[in-house]
């Protein structure tokens, strides 16, 4: 059984407000996907539906060609790791991991033990006694060691310090290479994590704005710098994201299908061409009033 994900015309409403509106996409199994959106964009709502925490009311979700809601054969191979309140959880680290091992068919105890050491997690300590960073590290351990065919991490790094986050990213990449599976990472730390992603999805106000492979998406983000009048002539008709000027020099950021011809023309006019980071592209493309690429 393959574990491709197919989402078709998915919508979700809370009272009269749409958290998701007519969202459709397909994810091929075995890739690492980045899911981005500003606060309230609908990221967690979408992930909770993928994880079958609720049943779709409008539209459909299929995982491996099957509807996952209340489908044990599918859902034991899907894990959703997210930040939650464990302040009253008296389970020990050891007992929580043993519970996961019982219900996850591909769980790897040896790898879990290795991660416990890397994250310096105490087996006999109660969950409620752990710091927020250690709780996040424990959730990351569960997500990675489960080896679930579909593994979803929603802001899993919260509370982790920088070295611990680096361990998480390193282990995620290494283990994905050893045991390929579909991973969906929702994050606001785009600049820190962008090297992890093979494809990206951007939600804005409940709608899916973009779903593309990473390289194609970022290749269209270009900054153009030079004398103001020359820059203005060059970018006329392009999708301008933002611009700034200092004296006679102007820098404009555009989102366009770039080509060698355009680059040659820019260089012939002594204009400086630069790349735009995924973080900045996300910021500009989801700003209020930004021109969306149709």
N, C-alpha and C positions, 0 to 999 in steps of 0.2 A: 504493500500500500504506500503510495506516494503521499507527501504532505504539502502539496501546493495549497495555497490559500486563495479563495475566490470570494470577493465581496461585491455584491451587486445591489445598487440603488438603496443603500442602507441609510436609514434616517432614524433619529431618536429625539423624542420631545420630552421636556419636563414642563408640564402645564402647557402654556402656549408658546414656549420658547424652544427652538431647535438647538440641541447640542450637536447633532450631526444632520446634514441635509444632502440626500441623494449622493452618497459616497460609493464609488465603485473603483476597484483595483484588483490586480492579481499579483501574488507573490510566489515566485518559484522557490521550491524547497532548497535548502542548503546555502542561503546567502545571509549576510548581515545587513539589516535594514535600519536606517535612522528615521525616526518619526519626530518631527518638529512642529511647534506651534506656540503662539503666545498663550499666556494664561487665559483659560476659558475657550480655547480653540476647539476642544473636543477630543484631545488626545486620550485622556484616561477613560472617557466614555467609549471610545472606539476599542481600546485595549480590553476593557472589561467585557465588551460584546464578543471579541475574538476569543477570550478565555471562558466564554459561556457563564459569566457571573450573572448575566441576564439574557433573556431570549429576545431576539430581534422582533420588533412589531411591524416595521416597514422595511422591506428589502430582505436579502438573504446572505448568509455566510456559509461557505462550504470549506472544509479542511479535508484534503485527500478525497474530494468528491462526495463527502458525507456531511450532513448537518451535525454540528458538534454538540448542540444543546442536549443535555441529559443522555449523551452517547458515550458510554463508559470506554469503549474501545478507542475512541478518538481522544477523550479528555484526559486519560491517564498519560497521554503523550504530549500534552500541552500544559505548560506551567507559567503562571503569571506572578512575577516578583515585584512587589510594590511596597512603599513606605506605609507602615501602619502602627497603631498604638499598642505597644507591648508592655506598657507600664505595670500591668497586673498579671503578666504571664509568669507563672511559677514553674513552668517546664524548664528542665536543664537543656543546655546545648546538646548534650548527648541524646536525651530522650526525643528532642525535636528531630534530630537527624535520623534516629531509628524509625520514627514515624514516617518520614519521607521515604526511607528505604523500603518500607513495607508496601507502599502504594505507587512507587515509580519503577516500572519494569526495567529501565535502563540505568538505574541509579548505580553509581560507582563509589563504593565505600572507600576503596584505597585512595581514589582521587580526593574524596571529601576529607580524609585524614590529612592528606598532603596540604589541602587548602587551609585546614584548621591551623596548621603550623605556620603557613605563610602569613595568615592574618592574625596569628597569635591569639587564638580563641580558646578559652578554658572550657573543657568538656563538662565539668561538674557545676559550673556556675548557672544560676537561674537567668532566664532571658531578661527579666525585669531589672536585674542587677547590672546588665551590660550598658555601656555608654551608647549613645546614638550611633556613633561610628562603628562600634563593634556589632551592633544589631544589623546595620547595613551590610557589614562584611559577612555576617552569618547568612543573611538572605542571599547575598551573592554566591556564597558557598553552596547553598541549597540549589540555586538556579543552575549553576555550572555542573555540580555533581549529579544532578538529576539526569543529565544528558537527554532531556526531553526533546522530541523531534521538533517541537515549536516552543521556543524559550523566549519569554517576554520580560524585559526589564524596564520598569517605569521609574525613572529617577532613582535608581538603586544606589547611587553613590552618596546620597544625602547623609551628611554627618561624617563622611570619611575625610581624613586629611589627604593632602596631595600625594604622599608616598603610597598610601593605601589605595587610592584611586588608580595609581599607576600599576600596582600589583593586579588589580581587578582587570584593567584593560589588557595587560600582558597575558594574563591567564585566559581571558576570553578569546583572544586571537589564537594563542597556542592550542587551546583545546578545540576551538572550532576547526583548526587545521587537522587535528588528530581525529575528531569525530564531527564531521560536517553536519549541521542541522540549521534550521531556520531560526535566526535570532532577530528580534525586534527591540531596538533600544530607543526609548523616549527620553529626551534630555534637553536641558537648557544650556549645558556646557558644550555647545557645538564646536567651538574653536579647539577645545581640549580633546575632543573625541572624533573629529572629522576623518582621521585616517582609518578609523574602524569600518566605515560604511562602504558597502558596494552599491546600494541604491538608497535614495532618500525619498521621503514623503513629507509634504508640508501641508498642514491643515490651517485654515484661517476662518474663524467664525463658523465652524462646523462644516465647511466645504473643503474638498481636496483640491488645492491649487496646483500642486506639482507631484508627479511620481516619475522619477527618472534615475538612470544610473548616475553615480556620483560624478564621473569624469565629464559626461555630456553636460550636466547641469552647470558645474562650475566653469566650464570652458566658455560659457556665454556671458559670464560676468567679467567685464573689462573696464579698466579706468583709462581715460585718455587725457593727457596733460599737455598744455602748450599755450601759445598766445590765444587770448579769449576769442577773437574773431575767427581764427582758423579752427579752433575747437568747435565753435558754434556751427560753422559751415559743415564740418565733417560729420557731426552727430545729428544733423537735421533729418527728421523722419525716423530716428532710432528711439527705442524704448529707454528714455533717460530715467535713471533711478534717483540720482541726486547730483548736485553740482556745488562747487565752491570756488571762490575767486580771491586771489591775493594780488592786488595791483593788476598788472597786465596779464598775469598768468591764471589760467583757469583749469580746473580738474573736473571732469564729468565722468560719472559711472553709468554704464549702460548695460542692458541685458539683451543681447542680440546673438543670432547665429553668426559666429565669427568665421572668417575665412582667411586664407593666405593672401587673397587679393586685397581685402580690406586692410590687412596688416601692412602690406607693401605700400598701399596708398597713404596710410598714416605715417609710415617711416619716411616716405618721400616728401611729406610735408613737415618733417622734423617734429612730429608729435610723439610723445612718449607713451608707450602702451604698457599697462600693468595688469596683473591678475587681481581679482576680488575674492576674498576668502568666502567659504561657505557661510560662516557666521554673519558676515556683512551682507551677503546676498539675501539670506533669510530675513535679516533686519529690514533691509530696504524694500523687499518684495511684499512684506506683510505690514508695512507702515500704513496708517490711515490715509486713504486717498491715493495709494500707490497704483500705478497702472499695471494691471494683471496681464500676463502673457496668455493670449487666447490660443 
